Amino acid sequence: MRKLALILSIVFILLTFVGAGYVLLSRGNANDGYAVVPMVSALACICYYRQKKGF
């Protein structure tokens, strides 16, 4: 389960950068949620990973 959380966090981080790039390329006309929603999901996966790893 830890490995899945790590993989999902990496995927969500990549989606965050893609969403931020989309918002910047559209000159702010796109909704900011394209970058924020994957970021929140990545943070949740990272927190779960760290909790299970024992930091």
Beta strands, then each sheet from edge to edge (+ up, - down):
end
